[in-house]
Amino acid sequence: MKLLLTFTLVIAIAYAHIEEDHSHHPDCQVPACPRDDHRNRSYPLDCTKYVSCSTGRPIVEKCPSGYKYHQQQRICEISIGGAGQGCLPCWIKHPEGL
């Protein structure tokens, strides 16, 4: 219960700061697309989006409604609890154990 309350508080604080421009934060930079690597990459500002590198240039794409981007598998997956659930913004460090 404490973990759920802590997580909810972190998310509430994150969304309270959503109007700030965090795109210049070091952990929030859109990844580059190397010429010889066309794999998708996670979009650091929104876990319901990803960066497509199929053209060699970064293009931000959106996962289908109710999905979030899975960084390790490089695919959109169903987001239990709704789109974006369990995602922390890039400018907030992940707490230990989460």
N, C-alpha and C positions, 0 to 999 in steps of 0.2 A: 504494500500500500504506500509506504514511504517513497519507494522508487517511482511509482506511478505519479504521485504528487510532485516529486522533484522534476520528473520529466515534463509534466504539464506546466509547471512553473517556468522551466527553461523555454518551452515552446511559446508560452505567453509573452515572456520577455523578448524573445526573438521577433515575434510579430508586432510588438509594440515599437520596435525599431525598424520595421519594414520600409518605412518611408525614407529612411536614410539611404544614400547611395553607397552601397558596399562594393561596387564593381571594381574599385581600386585596391581593395584589401588583398594582400598577397595570396590568401587561400581562395580567392574568388575569381581568379583570372580564367578566362575561357581558354581551354587548352589549344595549342597549335596542332595542325594536321601535317605531320611529316609526309613528304612526297611519296614515299614507298610504303606507308602504313595507312590503310583505308578503314581501319576499325573505328567504330563509334567510341565516344568518350563521354563521361558524365558531365553534365552542365552544373557547375558549382553553385549557381544562384537559385536553382529550383530542381528538386529531384524528380519532378514529373516531366522533365525535359532532358534531352541529351544532345551532344554535338555530333553531327554526321560529318564524316571526313571523306566520303566517297568521291568528291570532286577535287580533293586536295586542299580545299579551303574549309574552315569551320562554318557549318550551317546549323543553327539551333533548331531542333525538331521537338515536337511535343508527343509524349506517349498518349495512347488512347485514354479516354476518360476512365478513371478508377485504377489506373496503372501508375507505377513509378519505375524509374530506370535503375536496374541492378548493375552496379559498377563492375563486379567480378565476372558476371555472365555476359555483360554487354548487351542486354535485352531489356525491354519493358516487361514488367511482371505485375500481376494483380497486387494491389496494395490493400492489405487487410485493414479494415477500418476506414477506407476511403483513400483517394489519391493524396499522396504526400504524407501519409501517416508514418511516423517514425523517422522522419527526415529532419536533420538539424541544418540550419543555414550555415554556409561556408565560413562566416565570420565568427561562429561560436565553436570552440573546441569541444570535441566529444568527451563527455565525462568518463572517468575511468569505469570500466566494467560494462559500458553500453555498446 
